[in-house]
Amino acid sequence: MPDKILIADDEPSNRNILREELTDRGYTVETAKDGSEALTKVRSLRPDLLVLDFMMPYLSGLDVLKELRNQDDDTPVIMITAYGTVDRAVEAMKAGAYDFIARPFDPDHIEIIVRKAIERQTLKRKVEVLSKESRDRYHLIVGQSEKMKRALEIARKAASSSSTVLLLGESGTGKELFARFIHDQSGRASRPFIAINSVGLSKELLESELFGHEQGAFTGAYKMKKGKIELANGGTIFFDEIGDISREMQAKLLRFLQEREFERVGGVTPMSVDVRIIAATNKDLGTTVKEGAFRDDLYHRLNVVAITPPALRERKEDIPILTDFFLRKFSTATGRMITSISNQALAALIAYDWPGNVRELANSIEHAVVLGSGSVIEAMDLPSRFAGESILPASNAFSYRDGMNAARRELVLKALHKTDGNRAAAARLLGLQNKYLLRLIKSLQIT
């Protein structure tokens, strides 16, 4: 889609000349005859760039610029000025203009300034999107559960060092998010974070991916290729599914961890890099070592700081927070006006055992958002596996907070009933710490 430009100038001939020049260069161009019309069209058109004549009646270009910035509108602005008002154009730049162009102007010069202004704005928006995505993804590993808080505290402490970290636990618990969190909290945050997944790669391909290769090292190696360890110099390598690599690759990785040196495939020159290794697996590496499928010495090299992100069934008090996050995320992505989830549907989510963890929760909410028919997610909108999980009556006569408390109360009462009132056993059944369950019982006034 062509970039949209709005030109505001009180002289029709000036507007038309500039419109023709920019239209010929592939832009979509709209015009405004004065500052007031420019402000109105900015709100309706949302242009990628605004070109303002400095001297316009009623509202000058400077007035329009200041009003936009007062409204937190960051649309890039280029000022058009006559020779005698260059000083005032500089004033406009101090007020937030991107650049100014003096009349008479060179069309090629205008095109360069326009292109650079739009490119800078595009880059700025991409950075903002990436920053928001970075912030949003950490919603998945925060919450109220004591187990998650402890895991994050270990991760924060580990981030301050360069020690190797081993992330353990089930699939879908957020091990890669923990790895990124550790990287982002460390002194390596400005350097690369590169993930490697060994699943599906042969030993030869994995070795080339990890260490790179020299030209002619094997059939098809037409040129030298740097490996991911080399590309991550100064940063972090996240080695996912570490338990699945071959014994031969385990030996090569062990040598790198010991010496911090490697050779490219087909190379003979040792190369040194400064990278941190974070490894992850859903396997029980201790058992794998005993079975002889994983090297004992590599296991101990990796297991310097071990972190086990809790399964979702062990942090059920976080389900409402995570559900709200996914509702907003998928409602925005699909353009649906989903505002909340019913108490019965939320209770069904809390009662479920979540073998697929947070990843399964995300898929379930996306399913409900896509197939739901109203503004509120109902139990019937959830995937069929949730049928019969609800423990609340189908009533929405109370607030979201009341619904959450009711869901918690019913779950605790159900657990206490199943364990004949044994609170320690009920805590284990619910996947909660004893202290947290006691606080919950007190806050919910359960006797």
Buried (B, 14 or more C-beta within 10 A) or exposed (E): EEBBBBBBBBEEEBBEBBBEBBEEBEBBBBBBBBBBBBBEBBEEBEBBBBBBBBBBEEBBBBBBBBBBBEEEBEBBBBBBBBEEBBEBBBBBBEBBBBBBBBEEBEBEEBBEBBBEBBEEBEEEEEEEEEEEEEEEBBBBBBBEBBBBEBBBEBBEEBBEBBEBBBBBBBBBBBBBBBBBBBBBBBEBBEBBBBBBBBEEBEBEEBBBBBBBBBEEBEEEBEEBBBBBBBBBBEBBBBBBBBBBBBEEBBEBBBBBBEEBEBBBBBBEEEBEBEBBBBBBBBBEBEEBBEEEBBBEEBBEBBBBBEBBBBBBBBBBBBBBBBBBBBBBBBBEEEEBEBEBBBBBBBBBBBBBEBEBBBBBBBBBBBBBBEEBEEEBBBBBBBBEEBEEBBBBEEEBEEEBEEBBBBBBBBBBBBBBEEBEEEBEBBBBBBBBBEEBBBEBBEEBEEE
